[in-house]
Amino acid sequence: MGSYLLRRLGVSIVTLAGISVIIFALMHEVYPLPGRDVMGPRASSAVVAAFNRDNGYTGPVAVQYWHYLDRWLHGNLGFSANLNQSVAALFEQRYLRSLYLTGTAVLLALLIAIPVGIYQAARRNSTADHAVTGVALIAYSAPDFLVYLIAIQIFAFTFPIFGYQASQSTSLLSVMADWRDMAMPIVCFALLIAAGLSRYMRSEAANALRQDHLTAARARGLPERLVLVRHVLRNACLPMITMVGLLIPALLAGNVIIETVFNYNGLGLLFYVGAQNEDYPVLLALTLIGAVLTVLGNLLADIALTIADPRVRLHPTAGRPSHGAPV
């Protein structure tokens, strides 16, 4: 197990090194001399030139890359001239809010998708299975923003049950306490995530139900409920670990849409505002974070799978979701 994890860690480090080169090349191309933006339009040319020289922006490309890498490793992600703050400070103010929205939605989505997927697999090809599959397919295929706008129209204006925008509080505890304004974005986000996860859960549970040892268990008189809980649930949930790991970076993109529609001041809305204002340090820093989350999500999924299923060490594809058509 130790050697397998060390190999996976080595691959992750090499991948991150390659990503850092790509991010640096993008930053160097679109933002080669940031002195004017950092020092402001009123700064003299001599002051701007001195800033670029002192911070290594005029040196050889290899030396500049080393300076960028050193700054990234020390948490210096650049400076946003539009917002007059360091990018690290902007992230520090918002990442817990995005983490709360995303984490709560994913947890709720798993609580929905796992039992629904097993229910569909146990009653596959029934009327209920076809109905749930149809609803999930519509939710999975519909544009996210359209679902959010319809939910706002129905539950905030037609029937004013919830607020039309997310909590505007600056404190995370206040945001968590403001359930009336946070319920709709969390539930909508969770339902869209669950629509995709339930299809994988149904497929994996259906495959597990066809295993020979389950036929033997039923022949011994084991009730169907215990068959589903003891055997199907565990085997079908293993690929969900990988799905959640792969879902982590995708949620950052999903946050851009939901936070913009519900005006929620998190990392997603920060990215949207940065794109509107051509705030390259913010955009490139978020790109870097998305890349790190992709590698980290895969690594954590592999570690969790190795602990839950020792077969992964010998067969790296064991526990991976089958991406074929759902059964």
LINFEN-V653071 format. One line per field, one symbol per residue. psi: psi as a letter, one per 40 degrees, with the letter a starting at -180 (. if undefined). burial: # if it has 9 or more other C-alpha atoms within 8 Angstrom, else .. Layout:
psi=???
burial=???
This chain:
psi=dddddddddddddddddddddddddddddefdgeddddeieeiiddddddddddeeeeaidddddddddddddeeheahhddefiiddddddddddddddddddddddddddddddddddddfieidddddddddddddddihdddddddddddedddggdiieiiheidhddddddgdddeddddddddddddddddddddddddddeeiddddddddeehidddddddddddddeddddddddddddddddddddddddefhgaddddddddddefgdddddddddddddddddddddddddddddgeddddgdeheiiheahi.
burial=....#..##..#..##..###.##.##.......##.##...#....##.###..##.....###.###.##...######...####.##..#####..##.#######.###.#########....##.##..##.##...##.###.#######..#.######....#.##..#..#############################....##.##...#...####.###################.######################.##...##########.#################..#####.....#.#......
